[in-house]
Amino acid sequence: MLNEGWRDRLSVIGDECGFTWEQQIANTEALGLKSIELRSVAGRSLGAYAWPETEDMARSLADAGLSVVALDSPVGAGSIAATTLEEDLATAERWLELACLFGTPSVRVMSYGRAELTDEAWQAESVRRLLALRDLAKAYDRRLLHENCVGWGGRDAASAELFMREAGDEHLAFLMDTGNGVWYGYDSVEMAGAVLPYVRHVHIKDARLREGEAVPCLPGEGRARVADTLALVLSEYPEMTLSLEPHLLVQPHLGIQCEDGEALYKSVAACIEGLTG
């Protein structure tokens, strides 16, 4: 699916390969990867840690020679009725400060669950908030990555394309997740093609359907058309950053965690073998 040279561009979301901070660093190194993407540590969101703790984390990553390709914030991942714009801006500012600390250009966001809004109101409020968040990212000289997941701008190819045409620029780009279409009922290749001019990062996962429910599996063994999606994106952007997010043992949106560092290491190693073998 990927030639051996792509190993140098592969990354992994840290909590998918280790539970503790020490596990995340050690397992990323043992996997032969040179970078990491950060979301949570020991079951706590990275944004919940005090500044001195995150400074220690940044130093230990530098000592290990690992770069950070992106941070995965929770902004926009819940119902649009659950937070105000002001609360979202405060959360985003914390993650943008962390992006500066960790030396990464990108912070992942989403575009909100619908709540009880009409389609038109959902669209309008999502765009309003993401434009304000984009302005904040610009002030920090950072980039938000909008993921095709829960939210108005990620529910299907047409909405994603419209959203990016309205809001996309150098400070608000697209994070293409290869597997989310299995959960949300759209074709991954169609989604990638619709937003291709805006894609700046990729999450790699796959899933099968079992009794109508998406069940994570090794990349290439499910319904997500991972190989075709990667081929499309990489044909346009051969230097694209790629992060493994297999969800085999960890599914944060369902509260599923794994504290077994060895099992997490093996799950990601199996994904790498399937992608590059």
C-alpha positions in Angstrom: 0.0 0.0 0.0 2.9 2.3 0.8 6.5 1.7 -0.2 9.2 1.4 2.4 10.3 5.0 1.9 7.0 6.1 3.4 7.9 4.8 6.8 9.8 8.1 7.3 6.6 10.0 6.8 4.4 7.8 8.9 3.4 9.0 12.4 1.1 7.7 15.0 -1.4 9.2 17.4 0.4 8.7 20.7 -2.5 7.2 22.8 -3.0 4.6 20.1 0.5 3.2 20.7 0.9 3.8 24.4 -1.1 4.7 27.5 1.5 6.5 29.7 3.8 9.2 28.3 6.8 6.9 28.7 5.0 4.2 26.7 4.1 6.6 23.9 7.7 7.8 23.5 9.3 4.4 23.8 6.8 2.6 21.5 7.0 5.3 18.8 10.7 5.0 18.8 10.6 1.2 18.8 8.2 1.3 15.8 10.9 3.2 13.9 8.8 6.3 13.5 10.3 9.8 13.7 7.2 11.8 14.7 4.1 11.6 16.8 0.6 13.1 17.0 -0.7 14.0 20.4 -4.2 13.7 21.8 -4.3 12.3 25.4 -1.9 10.9 27.9 -2.9 8.3 30.6 -6.5 8.9 29.8 -6.4 12.6 30.1 -6.7 15.1 27.3 -3.4 16.8 26.6 -5.2 20.1 27.1 -6.0 19.2 30.7 -2.3 19.0 31.8 -0.7 22.0 33.6 1.8 24.0 31.7 4.9 22.8 33.6 3.8 19.2 32.8 3.5 19.9 29.1 6.9 21.7 29.1 8.4 18.5 30.5 6.7 16.5 27.8 8.1 18.8 25.1 11.6 18.5 26.5 11.4 14.7 26.6 10.2 14.6 22.9 13.1 16.8 21.9 15.5 14.5 23.8 14.1 11.6 21.9 14.4 13.3 18.6 10.7 13.0 17.9 8.8 15.8 16.1 5.0 16.5 16.5 2.9 16.5 13.3 -0.3 17.7 14.9 -2.4 18.0 18.1 -5.9 16.6 18.3 -8.1 19.1 20.2 -11.7 18.3 21.2 -13.0 21.6 19.6 -16.1 20.9 17.5 -16.3 17.2 18.4 -19.5 17.5 20.5 -22.9 18.9 20.1 -23.1 22.5 18.9 -25.5 23.2 21.8 -22.9 22.0 24.4 -20.6 25.0 24.2 -20.6 28.6 23.2 -18.3 30.2 20.7 -16.5 32.0 23.6 -15.8 28.6 25.3 -14.6 27.1 22.0 -12.2 30.0 21.5 -10.8 29.6 25.0 -10.3 25.8 24.4 -8.7 26.4 21.0 -6.4 29.1 22.4 -5.1 26.5 25.0 -4.4 24.0 22.2 -2.8 26.7 19.9 -0.5 27.6 22.8 0.4 23.9 23.1 1.1 23.8 19.3 3.6 26.6 19.8 5.2 24.8 22.7 5.5 21.5 20.8 6.6 23.2 17.6 3.8 21.8 15.5 1.9 23.8 12.8 -1.5 22.0 13.1 -4.4 21.5 15.5 -7.3 19.2 14.7 -10.9 20.4 15.0 -14.3 19.3 13.9 -17.5 21.1 13.0 -20.0 20.2 15.7 -22.9 17.8 16.1 -26.3 19.0 14.9 -28.3 19.1 18.2 -31.8 20.4 17.4 -30.9 22.9 14.7 -32.3 22.9 11.2 -29.9 22.0 8.5 -29.5 25.7 7.5 -28.9 26.8 11.1 -26.4 24.0 11.7 -24.5 25.0 8.6 -24.5 28.7 9.4 -23.5 28.3 13.0 -20.7 25.8 12.2 -19.3 28.1 9.6 -19.5 31.1 11.9 -17.6 29.4 14.7 -15.0 27.9 12.4 -14.3 31.3 10.8 -13.7 32.8 14.3 -11.5 29.8 15.2 -9.6 30.3 12.0 -8.9 33.9 12.8 -7.5 32.8 16.2 -5.3 30.3 14.5 -4.0 33.0 12.2 -3.1 35.1 15.2 -0.9 32.2 16.5 0.5 31.6 13.0 -0.9 28.1 13.2 -3.3 26.0 11.1 -6.5 24.2 12.1 -7.2 20.9 10.4 -10.9 20.1 10.0 -11.5 16.3 10.2 -14.2 14.5 8.2 -15.9 13.2 11.3 -18.9 14.3 13.4 -20.1 17.7 12.3 -21.7 19.6 9.5 -18.6 20.0 7.4 -17.6 16.3 7.6 -20.9 14.4 7.2 -20.6 13.8 3.4 -18.5 14.9 0.4 -20.9 17.7 -0.7 -21.0 19.3 2.8 -17.2 19.0 3.2 -16.5 20.6 -0.2 -19.0 23.4 0.5 -17.5 24.0 3.9 -13.9 24.2 2.7 -14.9 26.5 -0.2 -16.5 28.8 2.3 -13.9 28.7 5.1 -10.7 27.0 3.9 -7.4 28.8 3.6 -3.9 28.5 4.8 -5.1 28.6 8.4 -8.0 26.2 8.0 -7.3 23.0 6.0 -8.7 19.5 5.8 -7.7 16.4 7.7 -8.7 13.3 5.6 -9.5 10.3 7.8 -9.6 7.2 5.6 -12.0 5.2 7.8 -14.6 7.6 9.1 -16.8 7.0 6.1 -17.6 3.5 7.3 -19.0 5.0 10.5 -20.9 7.8 8.8 -22.0 6.2 5.6 -20.0 7.8 2.7 -17.3 6.7 0.3 -13.8 7.7 1.4 -12.5 8.2 -2.1 -15.4 10.4 -3.0 -14.8 12.5 0.1 -11.0 12.8 -0.6 -11.7 13.8 -4.2 -14.2 16.5 -3.1 -11.7 18.2 -0.7 -8.4 17.3 -2.3 -7.2 20.9 -2.8 -7.5 21.5 0.9 -6.1 18.2 2.3 -3.0 18.7 4.5 -2.9 15.7 6.7 -4.3 12.1 6.8 -5.4 9.7 9.5 -5.2 6.1 8.5 -7.9 3.7 9.8 -10.2 1.1 8.4 -13.4 -0.7 9.5 -15.8 -3.5 8.6 -19.6 -3.5 9.0 -21.0 -6.0 11.4 -24.8 -6.0 11.8 -24.8 -2.5 10.5 -22.1 -1.3 13.0 -18.6 -0.2 12.1 -15.9 -2.4 13.7 -12.3 -1.3 13.4 -9.9 -3.6 11.6 -6.3 -3.5 10.1 -5.9 -1.0 7.3 -6.8 -2.6 4.0 -9.0 -5.3 5.5 -12.2 -3.3 5.7 -14.6 -1.3 3.6 -12.8 2.1 3.8 -10.9 1.8 0.5 -7.7 2.9 2.3 -5.3 2.0 -0.5 -7.4 4.0 -3.1 -7.8 7.0 -0.8 -4.1 7.1 -0.1 -3.3 6.7 -3.7 -5.5 9.7 -4.6 -4.1 12.0 -1.9 -0.5 11.0 -2.4 -0.7 11.4 -6.2 -1.4 15.1 -5.6 0.7 15.5 -2.4 3.6 13.1 -2.4 5.0 14.7 0.8 1.8 14.4 2.7 2.0 13.6 6.5 0.2 10.4 7.5 -0.8 9.4 11.0 -1.9 5.9 12.1 -5.1 5.9 14.1 -6.2 2.3 14.0 -8.8 2.4 16.8 -8.1 -1.3 17.3 -7.7 -1.0 21.1 -8.5 2.7 21.6 -11.7 4.6 20.7 -11.8 7.9 22.6 -15.2 8.9 21.3 -16.6 5.7 23.0 -14.5 6.0 26.1 -12.5 2.9 25.2 -9.0 3.0 26.5 -6.1 0.5 26.8 -3.4 0.6 29.4 -1.4 -2.3 28.0 1.6 -0.7 26.3 2.8 -4.0 24.7 -0.7 -4.7 23.2 -0.9 -1.2 21.9 2.6 -1.5 20.3 1.7 -4.7 18.6 -1.5 -3.3 17.2 0.3 -0.4 15.5 3.1 -2.6 14.4 0.6 -4.8 12.6 -0.8 -1.8 10.9 2.6 -0.7 9.7 3.4 -4.2 8.4 0.2 -4.2 6.4 0.8 -0.8 5.0 4.4 -1.2 4.0 4.9 -4.9 3.7 
